[in-house]
Amino acid sequence: MTLWRQIKNTLFTALCSGSVLFLAATLMIFLLPMLWKGSKAVFFRKTVEFDKMQKELFKRGHAEDLERRTAQTNQARQEALALLEHFSRGIDTALLSREVRSAYQQLGRHLRYLEVSDDEYARLREQAKDIRDAFLQALETTDKAEAESLLDTVDAQQTNPRFQNSPFEVVFSLSKQYRQILQEIDLSRRPEYAAELDIVKTEMRNLFGPLPGESIPPLPQDRFGATRWDVAQRHLQYLIYQTKWVPSGKDDKRLIPKQIRRDDPEEGIFGKTELAPLFSMVEQNLAAMLQPRPTIYWRYFLDDSTAGHYFGGVGPEVLGTLLLTVLSMCFAVPLGVLSAAYLVEYAAGGITTRIIRTCINTLAGVPSIVYGLFGLAFFVLLAGNPSILSASMTLALLVLPVIIRASEEAIRAVPQSYKEASLALGAGKFRTFLTVTLPAAGPGILTGIILSLSRAAGETAPILFAGAVALGPIPDIGLHLKWLFQPTRALSYGCYDITVGDRLAMQVPHNQFGMVMTLILLVLLLNLAAVLLRWRMSKKLQGL
Amino acid sequence: MLLSSDKIQKKQQLLRPNMERLSSQTADRQPGPIRLADPNRKPELQQTIRPERVIIRSKDFSFYYGSKIGVEKITMDIEAGSVTAIIGPSGCGKSTFLRCINRMNDLIPNTRAEGLLAVGGQNVYDKNTNLVNLRQQVGMVFQKPNPFAKSIYDNVAYGPRLQGIRRRSELDAIVEQCLRDAALWEEVKDDLSKSALALSGGQQQRLCIARTLANKPKIILMDEPCSALDPLATARIEDLIAALKGTYTIVIVTHNMQQAARVSDRTAFFCLGKLIEYGRTDVLFTNPAKKETEDYITGRFG
């Protein structure tokens, strides 16, 4: 009998510790990867492009050092970029045709400048036009022989003295260039090359920023190459490998993707072209081209971000989340505590109280999206537009049941003798509640606040329609209170936005998880503060 | 083995604080002189109380918890300045009666009072009774020490502050006087900002009495004030009751018959919600008129 009792005891202990261990393990499995992935937003290897971005967008860093590094990397990139440019001339006929057209236009201006007679002018223009058209036709055709014969007609005019030493002379050198290109590439495959070259160019832009000769793009994210080494590595893969769909077996008609190098001599699309050396060149010299350095980007928590969260940090999101959380607590805590006080101290245990309590419990279980829709239908319509105020009020509604329930329990747990002592001294009910019951119930109420704080900070659905935006102005907090009526960014919503954004999560995964990490840290910090406060309160209550 | 003189000295030094603490504890055991109340106002221990000396008058007073009887048809007068003990077996209604005097029973829903219960000529259960005034005049000390989780100073100043006294000097004077009256001043005067919950049980109960005194009540109700205390602390509280007698009218509910015999001038014996016997303590304990009283005080039931 004793043995059996001992076994039961041991089993119970094992079961309890087992479940706690399981809980801890689950928590770790859930939290650690999040934090690990998120930490990459702060700890990573930056490239020279990162410094350029910081200099241009945030006005930080040493100008001289950056200049030196830019020169170094530009030198390292030079060869590869020149190779790409030369090759794309053959494929991307738009470039050549643009140059030919511009030469033709400049010739007109040149002739006017020389003040040739009108007849002469018309004749020369006519001739130049013929040459131009022949050239353009040669650029368009996919038949090599035809192209060469057309170029012959162009070159026939080379000896014309009128064209010598004029802007039109460049056309003949272009023709020579194109002749050379014609020897190198297979014209029939030009469209195919063009499509692949587009990808190569995009990836080169992703790696090194705008290619030489291109104008500065309007969007900040296009102005810089890969700012992070891990991103650079990814783009290097995209640059080097192409996906080819091949039959999975001899008789199987199903196709499976196969990764092959673009410069593969047998299968790679650029394997037999003069672009082939580019890939190994970039692969081997990428470190020299980008100069990666380990960095701790602690400003991530404070910096504003560029549109789409390509660069920068989550400063406005942190501020918005803090504002929403604190403001919602400002609404929910007094209301919740007073309601709880009413339910415990004033309302007798009648049927009304029971109905109210059931309603509160039901509210606690309502999905948060319902609150979000309510916020939209009520607060937003009332206030006119989504704003911090309406969002925090919606959040307050969401956490109200939790606060009421926790406060109710805490107030109920205050010994009756405390209240009696105060009442016996002639204090009124309200005074007793304020000076005796509330301080004694403080730790319990704080527990409820801690729970709801985390929930309010992390909820997305209630603020989805009520006042969160992915991109918006940073609220300028001040006494004028105008910021209350503006929408704000928030960590939870930002994370949601990146995740559902089209391919955005793929491009900035570090930012997506960085937001999650920041949110976890923020909640942890808020909780820590509340726990500390509760600890001090209960210490005081125990008279230590 | 011999200890070097150094070591012995060291050991003595280590022991000294302990010794001092012990001696201070023994000092605690011997309460200092307690300020006596006005000797001219000693209660007259007559069997009947002169009408002008009556401060609490109960006439056919009944109290019900819903349909359950709390106390029934209690008729007794309590003399001003005296100590009146209420004894009786558990559940006999003595606490109920006590808590009716300052209407603490209002906290319990579905209760009802009948008959007359007057404090200083004013019907307690009158609709127009100002509860704040009543409770300020009729203070109460509870079974378990229940100081607020505040400093000693704030505990005592709670009542005066309720009455609107805000001046620091005035409050200081009241706090000191009340703590002296409750024989606690010497023990706590150095650290009034210490939490009241850090005090011992007996000290806490005396603090509760000081807190009650700060309201300048006429009557102090004590609901088994010593039941949670050790004999030493009980003795100190009893001394305190003796000292407060005369200045304040004290009504004390107790389970401890020796205590009732020691501290009270008159004793009421309650049984099953009824007042069985009420009279001078010495008479009641030596020569009870009723059979139930005799059975109870001799320990045959209860």
Chai-1 contact restraints between the chains, C-beta under 6 A:
chainA,res_idxA,chainB,res_idxB,connection_type,confidence,min_distance_angstrom,max_distance_angstrom,comment,restraint_id
A,A348,B,P109,contact,1.0,0.0,6.0,A-B,restraint_1
A,S417,B,F142,contact,1.0,0.0,6.0,A-B,restraint_2
A,S417,B,K144,contact,1.0,0.0,6.0,A-B,restraint_3
A,S417,B,N146,contact,1.0,0.0,6.0,A-B,restraint_4
A,Y418,B,N146,contact,1.0,0.0,6.0,A-B,restraint_5
A,A421,B,N146,contact,1.0,0.0,6.0,A-B,restraint_6
A,A424,B,R135,contact,1.0,0.0,6.0,A-B,restraint_7
A,A424,B,M140,contact,1.0,0.0,6.0,A-B,restraint_8
A,L425,B,Y158,contact,1.0,0.0,6.0,A-B,restraint_9
A,L425,B,G159,contact,1.0,0.0,6.0,A-B,restraint_10
A,L425,B,N215,contact,1.0,0.0,6.0,A-B,restraint_11
A,G426,B,V132,contact,1.0,0.0,6.0,A-B,restraint_12
A,G426,B,R135,contact,1.0,0.0,6.0,A-B,restraint_13
A,G426,B,Q136,contact,1.0,0.0,6.0,A-B,restraint_14
A,G426,B,L162,contact,1.0,0.0,6.0,A-B,restraint_15
A,A427,B,L162,contact,1.0,0.0,6.0,A-B,restraint_16
A,V436,B,F148,contact,1.0,0.0,6.0,A-B,restraint_17
A,L541,B,A149,contact,1.0,0.0,6.0,A-B,restraint_18
A,G543,B,S195,contact,1.0,0.0,6.0,A-B,restraint_19
A,G543,B,L197,contact,1.0,0.0,6.0,A-B,restraint_20
A,G543,B,A198,contact,1.0,0.0,6.0,A-B,restraint_21
